[in-house]
Amino acid sequence: MRLNKYIAESGFASRRKAEEYIEQGRVLINGKVVTNLATQVNPFSDEVYVDDVKLKIKEKLYFLLNKPKGFITSTLDEKNRKTVVDLINTKEKIFPVGRLDYNTTGVLLLTNDGELANKITHPKNNFKRVYVAKIDKELSPLDKDKLLTGVYFDKRKGVFTELSYVKERNYKIVRVYVVEGRNHFVKKMFSSLGYRVLELDRENFGGITVKNMRVGEYKILSFKEIEKLIQK
């Protein structure tokens, strides 16, 4: 890990300020002064000091929540409504990655790792999201084709990369695959063709699912699950 990043992640200073400290000779690694901005540090074995203060990176936390209805995907709410953070038993400051609507259920990640959160939510990275939507009327074959080739809303084109029916001969419950993270994306896709989404559940996000988890239940992500997100 680059030294300025290590200092920033410890909470001691911003990356830019950390670079100033390095150039000023105020940073020590294992007892030796370093002034090279390209210096790498092993966060697990190296001891880093700035002005005699020993630095330590805060432990990264990653929670997977099977979000229930009736919770705001935020850390605070002006209307005093319940937030998803209220469901997680931790003293650390965490935040949700991306957003699920108030009554949308399913896979939601919460963390204190801003870098990973930015990677996951950045449009260029195309993280796959899979939703199951219950709509107010049967989806016609023509409209199914339109959703797969692209429809326009909010002056931009949107598309489902895949679309299938969850149950045979039930054309009101569909599974859709999405790589965009625009607000209300799934609902607006259907709305553009005159359909209303009655229920929406996110069952997969970047390969992570809440299979075998009760609604409202959460768990700490395994190393393999985190690795899956990091390597995408």
N, C-alpha and C positions, 0 to 999 in steps of 0.2 A: 504494500500500500504506500502511495506517495506520502511524504512526511506532512505536507501542508494539509492534506485530506485527513490524516490521522489527528492532527491538532484540532481541526475544525470539528471532527466527529466526537472529540472528547468534550466539546462544549466550551473550550478555553477561549477560542477566538475564531473569527471567520477565516476562510482560506487566504484571502488577501492579506489580512493582518498577520496570519501565520507566516506568510512569506517574508514579511518585514522582520519578524522576530528571528527567522532563520538567517537572513542576510546580516542582521545585527549581531549574530553570534550568541544569541540568548538561548539557543536550543541545544540540548545534549542528548545523545543516544548512547546508552550504556557507558556513561561517564565521559564521552568525547564530544567536543563542540563540533557541530556540523553547520556549514554555511551554503552548501550546494542545494539549490531548490529542487533538483531532480532526485534527491536522496529518497531511497525506499526504506520502509520500516516494516518489521514483522510484528503485527499487533498482538501476537500470542507470546512472543519471547523477548522482544526488545523493551528496555526501560527508557521512557522519554520524559525529559524534564524541560520546562520553560521557566526561567527565573527561579530555580529551586523548587518548583511545584511539579510533583509527579502527575503525569497525565494518565488517564484511563478511559478507554472508549466505553460508552454506555452499552450495556448488553442489548443486542437487537432482539426485538420480540415480534413474533408473527402468529397471529391468531386467525383461525378459520371459524366463521360463524354461519350457522344456518339461520339466516335472518327471518324473523317472523313478521307478520303484518303489524302495522300500528307503531312502527318505530322510525324516527328520522335518521337518515344516514348522515350524521354530523356529530361533532363533539359537543355542541351547545345548540339550544333552540330558544329563540326569542319568546316563543309562545309557551315555554315550559313543557313542551311535549317530551315524551321519552325518546332517548337517542340510543343508537346501537351500542355506544360506548358504555351505557348503563348496564348492558348485559354481560360485560366482561369484568371479571374479578381481578383487577390489577391496580397497583398504586402508580404504575408508570403512565406517562402521558402517551396515549396512542391515538391514532386517527384512522378512519376508514379509507380504503383505497378505492377511489371511484365512488359511484353513487348508485343506490337502488332506491326507487320511489317508496313513499310511505307505506303503501300496501303491496309492494313487490317483495317476494320471498326468495330464499335461496342463498347461493354462495356469495359470501362477502368476506374480504380480507381486511384485517386491521393490524397496524404495525406502528413502530416508532422509527422505521427506516425510510427516510424521505427519498433516498436515492433509488431504492427498489420501487417505491410507489410511483416515482416519476417515470421510471422505465416501463412499468406496467401500463400506465395510463397514457403514455405518449402515442399519438396516432400512428407514427411511422413503424411502431413495433408490431402492430396487427395481432394483438392477443385475441385468441379465439374465445368467444362467449357463446354459450348454448342456452337458449331459453325455451320453456314450454309455455305457450300462450293459449288461453281459452278465449275465443272470440264470440261475438254476439250472433253470428249467423255462419252458415257453411261457406267455406272458402271455395270459390269457383276455380276450375282448372285454368281459365283465362287469367284470373287475378293471381293465381299461384305463379304462373309464368312471368307476369309483370314484376312480382316481388323478387324473382330470381334474376331478371334482366335489368331491373332498376326502375325506381319511381322517384319523382322529385317532390321535395318538401323543404321549406325554409330556404328556397333558392339553391338547393344542392341536391345532388343525386344520392340516393341510398339504395343498398342492395343487400339481400340475404344471400350468403354464399351457398347455403343449403336450406332446404325446407322439406319436411316430411310430416306425415300424420302419425300421431302417437298411437291411436287405435284404428284398426281397420274399419272403414265405413263411418268413421266419426270425423267429419270434416270441420268441426268446430274447435278441435284441440290439435295444435300443430307444434312441431319442434323446429325452431329456426336457429341458424348458425350466423353469427355476426362477428365482424372484426372491427367495427366502429364503436366508439364510446360516447357518441353524442347524447345529450340529455333526451330522455323519453324516446330514444331511437326506435325501439320495437313498436311502441304504441303509435308513433307518428307514421311509420311505414304502413301499418294497417289502416290508420285513419285516412291516409291519402287516397285510399281506395274505398272508403265508406264503411270500414269495419271498426268496431269498438272492442278494445281488449278488456275483458271482464276480470281475468286473473292472469298473473304473470309470475313465473318462477325461473330463477337462473339456476340451472342444474350443473353447469360446468364453466369454469373460468380458467383459461390457460392450462387446461388439463387437470385442474383440481376440482373435486366434487364434494358434496356433503352426503354422499351415500352412507347409509346406516347411521346418520346423525338425526336426532329429533329436532323439530322446529324449535328455535331458541337455544339450542345446544351449541357450545363452542369447544374448540380444542386448540392446543399449540401445534403448529405445523411441524411435521417431521422434517429432518434434514433433507430427505429425498424430495419432498414436496417443494421446499424452498429452492433446492438446487434446480428443479424443473423450471421454476420461474426465472431464476438468475440466468440460466443458459439459453433461454429463448431469444 
